[in-house]
Amino acid sequence: MLNNETDPVNNQIQASMSSNVPRMSTYMSFIGLITIIGGALYCITIVGAIIGIPCIFMGIRLRESAQAFKQYLTSNSNQDLSTAIDRQTKAFFIQYVLTIIGLVLLGIYIIVIIAILASGGF
Protein backbone atom coordinates (compact mmCIF):
# COMPACT_ATOMS: atom_id res chain seq x y z
CA MET A 1 0.00 0.00 0.00
CA LEU A 2 2.83 2.35 0.79
CA ASN A 3 4.40 1.73 -2.61
CA ASN A 4 1.14 2.56 -4.35
CA GLU A 5 0.94 5.89 -2.50
CA THR A 6 4.51 6.94 -3.26
CA ASP A 7 4.56 5.62 -6.83
CA PRO A 8 2.67 8.62 -8.31
CA VAL A 9 4.96 10.94 -6.38
CA ASN A 10 8.06 9.20 -7.70
CA ASN A 11 6.64 9.29 -11.23
CA GLN A 12 5.99 13.01 -10.89
CA ILE A 13 9.50 13.65 -9.59
CA GLN A 14 11.01 11.55 -12.37
CA ALA A 15 8.99 13.43 -15.00
CA SER A 16 10.05 16.75 -13.55
CA MET A 17 13.69 15.67 -13.48
CA SER A 18 13.63 14.41 -17.06
CA SER A 19 12.15 17.67 -18.33
CA ASN A 20 14.15 20.15 -16.21
CA VAL A 21 17.57 18.55 -15.80
CA PRO A 22 18.60 18.75 -19.49
CA ARG A 23 17.89 22.48 -19.58
CA MET A 24 19.55 23.00 -16.21
CA SER A 25 22.62 21.10 -17.40
CA THR A 26 22.84 23.29 -20.49
CA TYR A 27 22.59 26.46 -18.39
CA MET A 28 25.15 25.15 -15.90
CA SER A 29 27.61 24.27 -18.68
CA PHE A 30 27.27 27.73 -20.21
CA ILE A 31 27.61 29.56 -16.87
CA GLY A 32 30.57 27.34 -15.99
CA LEU A 33 32.29 28.18 -19.28
CA ILE A 34 31.69 31.91 -18.84
CA THR A 35 32.98 31.69 -15.25
CA ILE A 36 36.15 29.92 -16.43
CA ILE A 37 36.72 32.56 -19.11
CA GLY A 38 36.12 35.36 -16.59
CA GLY A 39 38.48 33.71 -14.13
CA ALA A 40 41.17 33.43 -16.80
CA LEU A 41 40.76 37.12 -17.61
CA TYR A 42 41.07 37.98 -13.91
CA CYS A 43 44.33 35.97 -13.85
CA ILE A 44 45.95 38.39 -16.31
CA THR A 45 47.07 40.39 -13.27
CA ILE A 46 48.67 38.96 -10.15
CA VAL A 47 46.14 40.63 -7.85
CA GLY A 48 43.28 39.48 -10.07
CA ALA A 49 44.50 35.89 -9.77
CA ILE A 50 43.29 35.94 -6.16
CA ILE A 51 39.76 36.08 -7.54
CA GLY A 52 40.42 34.41 -10.89
CA ILE A 53 41.72 31.07 -9.63
CA PRO A 54 38.66 30.35 -7.44
CA CYS A 55 36.43 31.43 -10.33
CA ILE A 56 38.14 28.93 -12.63
CA PHE A 57 37.61 26.14 -10.09
CA MET A 58 33.99 27.20 -9.62
CA GLY A 59 33.39 27.04 -13.38
CA ILE A 60 35.04 23.64 -13.61
CA ARG A 61 32.86 22.30 -10.78
CA LEU A 62 29.71 23.64 -12.47
CA ARG A 63 30.62 21.96 -15.75
CA GLU A 64 31.42 18.68 -13.94
CA SER A 65 28.07 18.88 -12.17
CA ALA A 66 26.25 19.51 -15.44
CA GLN A 67 27.94 16.49 -17.01
CA ALA A 68 27.07 14.29 -14.02
CA PHE A 69 23.41 15.39 -14.20
CA LYS A 70 23.35 14.44 -17.90
CA GLN A 71 24.88 11.06 -17.08
CA TYR A 72 22.29 10.57 -14.34
CA LEU A 73 19.47 10.97 -16.85
CA THR A 74 20.85 8.21 -19.04
CA SER A 75 22.06 5.84 -16.31
CA ASN A 76 19.63 6.62 -13.48
CA SER A 77 22.56 5.85 -11.18
CA ASN A 78 22.53 7.22 -7.65
CA GLN A 79 26.31 7.63 -7.90
CA ASP A 80 25.92 10.06 -10.83
CA LEU A 81 23.29 12.03 -8.93
CA SER A 82 25.50 12.12 -5.84
CA THR A 83 28.47 13.33 -7.92
CA ALA A 84 26.34 16.02 -9.57
CA ILE A 85 25.08 17.36 -6.26
CA ASP A 86 28.55 17.19 -4.71
CA ARG A 87 30.15 19.19 -7.55
CA GLN A 88 27.33 21.71 -7.53
CA THR A 89 27.69 22.14 -3.75
CA LYS A 90 31.42 22.78 -4.15
CA ALA A 91 30.79 25.39 -6.84
CA PHE A 92 28.23 27.20 -4.70
CA PHE A 93 30.56 27.05 -1.69
CA ILE A 94 33.29 28.80 -3.68
CA GLN A 95 30.78 31.44 -4.78
CA TYR A 96 29.60 31.78 -1.16
CA VAL A 97 33.14 32.40 0.11
CA LEU A 98 33.90 34.91 -2.66
CA THR A 99 30.65 36.76 -1.91
CA ILE A 100 31.42 36.97 1.81
CA ILE A 101 34.93 38.27 1.06
CA GLY A 102 33.49 40.80 -1.39
CA LEU A 103 30.95 42.06 1.15
CA VAL A 104 33.63 42.40 3.84
CA LEU A 105 35.87 44.34 1.45
CA LEU A 106 32.94 46.54 0.44
CA GLY A 107 32.25 47.30 4.11
CA ILE A 108 35.89 48.20 4.71
CA TYR A 109 35.88 50.40 1.60
CA ILE A 110 32.77 52.27 2.75
CA ILE A 111 34.26 52.81 6.23
CA VAL A 112 37.50 54.13 4.73
CA ILE A 113 35.64 56.50 2.38
CA ILE A 114 33.48 57.80 5.25
CA ALA A 115 36.60 58.28 7.39
CA ILE A 116 38.36 60.18 4.60
CA LEU A 117 35.34 62.40 3.97
CA ALA A 118 34.83 63.04 7.71
CA SER A 119 38.47 64.01 8.22
CA GLY A 120 38.38 66.46 5.34
CA GLY A 121 41.26 64.70 3.66
CA PHE A 122 39.71 64.66 0.23
C-alpha positions as CSV (number, residue, x, y, z in Angstrom):
1,M,0.0,0.0,0.0
2,L,2.8,2.3,0.8
3,N,4.4,1.7,-2.6
4,N,1.1,2.6,-4.4
5,E,0.9,5.9,-2.5
6,T,4.5,6.9,-3.3
7,D,4.6,5.6,-6.8
8,P,2.7,8.6,-8.3
9,V,5.0,10.9,-6.4
10,N,8.1,9.2,-7.7
11,N,6.6,9.3,-11.2
12,Q,6.0,13.0,-10.9
13,I,9.5,13.6,-9.6
14,Q,11.0,11.6,-12.4
15,A,9.0,13.4,-15.0
16,S,10.1,16.8,-13.6
17,M,13.7,15.7,-13.5
18,S,13.6,14.4,-17.1
19,S,12.2,17.7,-18.3
20,N,14.1,20.2,-16.2
21,V,17.6,18.5,-15.8
22,P,18.6,18.7,-19.5
23,R,17.9,22.5,-19.6
24,M,19.5,23.0,-16.2
25,S,22.6,21.1,-17.4
26,T,22.8,23.3,-20.5
27,Y,22.6,26.5,-18.4
28,M,25.2,25.1,-15.9
29,S,27.6,24.3,-18.7
30,F,27.3,27.7,-20.2
31,I,27.6,29.6,-16.9
32,G,30.6,27.3,-16.0
33,L,32.3,28.2,-19.3
34,I,31.7,31.9,-18.8
35,T,33.0,31.7,-15.2
36,I,36.1,29.9,-16.4
37,I,36.7,32.6,-19.1
38,G,36.1,35.4,-16.6
39,G,38.5,33.7,-14.1
40,A,41.2,33.4,-16.8
41,L,40.8,37.1,-17.6
42,Y,41.1,38.0,-13.9
43,C,44.3,36.0,-13.8
44,I,45.9,38.4,-16.3
45,T,47.1,40.4,-13.3
46,I,48.7,39.0,-10.2
47,V,46.1,40.6,-7.8
48,G,43.3,39.5,-10.1
49,A,44.5,35.9,-9.8
50,I,43.3,35.9,-6.2
51,I,39.8,36.1,-7.5
52,G,40.4,34.4,-10.9
53,I,41.7,31.1,-9.6
54,P,38.7,30.4,-7.4
55,C,36.4,31.4,-10.3
56,I,38.1,28.9,-12.6
57,F,37.6,26.1,-10.1
58,M,34.0,27.2,-9.6
59,G,33.4,27.0,-13.4
60,I,35.0,23.6,-13.6
61,R,32.9,22.3,-10.8
62,L,29.7,23.6,-12.5
63,R,30.6,22.0,-15.7
64,E,31.4,18.7,-13.9
65,S,28.1,18.9,-12.2
66,A,26.2,19.5,-15.4
67,Q,27.9,16.5,-17.0
68,A,27.1,14.3,-14.0
69,F,23.4,15.4,-14.2
70,K,23.4,14.4,-17.9
71,Q,24.9,11.1,-17.1
72,Y,22.3,10.6,-14.3
73,L,19.5,11.0,-16.8
74,T,20.9,8.2,-19.0
75,S,22.1,5.8,-16.3
76,N,19.6,6.6,-13.5
77,S,22.6,5.9,-11.2
78,N,22.5,7.2,-7.7
79,Q,26.3,7.6,-7.9
80,D,25.9,10.1,-10.8
81,L,23.3,12.0,-8.9
82,S,25.5,12.1,-5.8
83,T,28.5,13.3,-7.9
84,A,26.3,16.0,-9.6
85,I,25.1,17.4,-6.3
86,D,28.6,17.2,-4.7
87,R,30.1,19.2,-7.5
88,Q,27.3,21.7,-7.5
89,T,27.7,22.1,-3.8
90,K,31.4,22.8,-4.1
91,A,30.8,25.4,-6.8
92,F,28.2,27.2,-4.7
93,F,30.6,27.1,-1.7
94,I,33.3,28.8,-3.7
95,Q,30.8,31.4,-4.8
96,Y,29.6,31.8,-1.2
97,V,33.1,32.4,0.1
98,L,33.9,34.9,-2.7
99,T,30.6,36.8,-1.9
100,I,31.4,37.0,1.8
101,I,34.9,38.3,1.1
102,G,33.5,40.8,-1.4
103,L,31.0,42.1,1.2
104,V,33.6,42.4,3.8
105,L,35.9,44.3,1.4
106,L,32.9,46.5,0.4
107,G,32.2,47.3,4.1
108,I,35.9,48.2,4.7
109,Y,35.9,50.4,1.6
110,I,32.8,52.3,2.8
111,I,34.3,52.8,6.2
112,V,37.5,54.1,4.7
113,I,35.6,56.5,2.4
114,I,33.5,57.8,5.3
115,A,36.6,58.3,7.4
116,I,38.4,60.2,4.6
117,L,35.3,62.4,4.0
118,A,34.8,63.0,7.7
119,S,38.5,64.0,8.2
120,G,38.4,66.5,5.3
121,G,41.3,64.7,3.7
122,F,39.7,64.7,0.2
